[in-house]
Structures are given as structure tokens and as C-alpha cells.
Amino acid sequence: MFKSGFVTIIGKANVGKSTLLNALVGEQVAIVSWRPQTTRDKIIGIMNGDNYQAVFVDTPGIHKAKNELSKFMMKNVESALDGVDIVIYVLNGEKNIDENDMKIINQYAASNTPFIVVINKMDVADREKVLGTIDKLKDIEEGIDSIVPISAMKGKKLDILKERIEANLKEGVQFYPEDMITDKSVRFMVAEIIREKAMKFLGEEVPYGVAVSINLFKERDDSLIDIDADIICEKSAHKPIIIGKGGAMLKKIGSSARVDIEKLLDCKVFLNLWVRVKADWRDSELMLNELGYNIKDI
């Protein structure tokens, strides 16, 4: 009997949802950053077992929407929960569980959808905080299939989580080929890699208003791929920071991104990056559509 199903991963910002997705799939399909709200779109990741296929849907961190981009992100969370077979709620083991967590957990524990609570970051979590969280969850244990403490970063206890996921899958078809790990396009993955490196190296200097647009993606006859991309920022003051003195920061972002892109594409890449200012793009429906953040497509 072959089993399959869709598994949505939800939770607050910065609890390690994307790290968990990558660990379960065994490849990097979602970018990872210490910044909250790094994930903006639903990211599909596919895990194949001997007789099952789990299709994971990573979602943006649950937060209060403050602009049009935030509304798009939260709409993605809502849509990712429609008709799924399993819901995984991720908690940060470093922090105490709060009222908002309990409210969301109670909501899904009361539904008929199998519900798994994952306590992540056990490699750095305080044991007493984790035990306190588990005690609180026991009050609603009837609606929770299982509570699984893990470290997605270190890969600890993932086998237990995989067992619980497989146990809750139902008989079904194989949705994707075995060699497929995500449904996202190569252009999307390339743009996300560049954005990940920008967020990594820019630190606190340039906040959340960074996006990446791929202008050119062309394969040459000699198996080299030319990629031109814009790093888009919201303020003119951010542009020289992204470029850096003598272009040093932009070169650093590009060099690091190129290494990961070449791994992804398994070929040489010529990457050319530009910096473009688009004031308040996160509140511009036109710019959001150009960047692929179209709420009407959800």
C-alpha cells in the first residue's frame, strides 16, 4: 500500500520552519536566515520514503500584517491549510509557550486533521522551559497526535517525527516524481539564493525591504548560464550599503550566491548583480505582482 499526503508546516516567525523543511527533504529548498519573516511564499518540499510520499508546505511566519507584502504572506498561510492531511506546528524550544501559541494549537487540535507539535532548537533549548511547554500541551493532548522535541539544525530526533508523519498519511497516489524535491522554478530558487545571501551579509543595516528580480537567465552553448538580477531596496540610503565601498559588499553577495547557484544548477554561472531602488515596493501592488507576490494567485 502506497501512502501520500500534504503536510503544512506553520508557526511563528523564526522558529525554524524552513530549516525543518530542508532537513526533512534532505536538500535546501527554502532559504534560511536569522531574520524573522524570511519566508514570503509557500515553499513545497517533497520527501519520499519506501512506500510513501509526503509533500510539505513551508509557510511564512504567523504575524500581524502591516503592509501589502505581509498580507500576501498571511494569505499564503491560510491557503496552505486548506484541505491538507497533516498540520505541523513548530515551537521555538528556547522560549516559553505563550497565549498566541496556545490559541492556535487549540484551534487545530479541535479539528479532524492530524496535528503534530514540534518543539525545535533542542540543541540550545532550556530543559525546564521545554518541560513546562510539554506540561501545558498535555492539557489539550486529546487533539494532538504527538509532541516531538527535535533539533532541525542538528538533525536530532527527525526519525521520530518522520515516523509520526508516515503513520498519519493515508493511502494515495504519488504526486511528484521521486527525483523531484520542490515544485518551484529554477528562476525562483536562484532569486531566493541571492536574497538569502543579501540578508546574511547586510545584517541589521538594511532591514526587510529587500527583494530580488531575475532579469536574464540564459544558457550558452558551452553550458555556462548567464544570470542578471536586481537586488531591490526601498530607500536610496540603502543602495550604497548594498553596493559597499568599491562594490565590495555586492561582490561578496554575488560570489557567495554564485557558489550555491552552481551547486543547484550543476554548471558554471556568470552572475551579474545590480541594485535598484523602488520606494515602498512592499505596499505597491504593481511591484509585488512583478516580483511574483500576487495575492490574487493564491
Secondary structure, DSSP 8 states (H G I E B T S, - for coil): --EEEEEEEEEBTTSSHHHHHHHHHTS--S---SSTT---S-EEEEEE-SSEEEEEEE---B----SHHHHHHHHHHHHHTTT-SEEEEEEETTS---HHHHHHHHHHHTSSS-EEEEEE-TTT--HHHHHHHHHHHHTTGGG-SEEEE-BTTTTBTHHHHHHHHHHH-EE----S-TT---SS-HHHHHHHHHHHHHHHHHTTSS-S-EEEEEEEEEE-TTS-EEEEEEEEES-TTHHHHHH-GGGHHHHHHHHHHHHHHHHHHTS-EEEEEEEEE-TTGGG-HHHHHHTT--GGG-
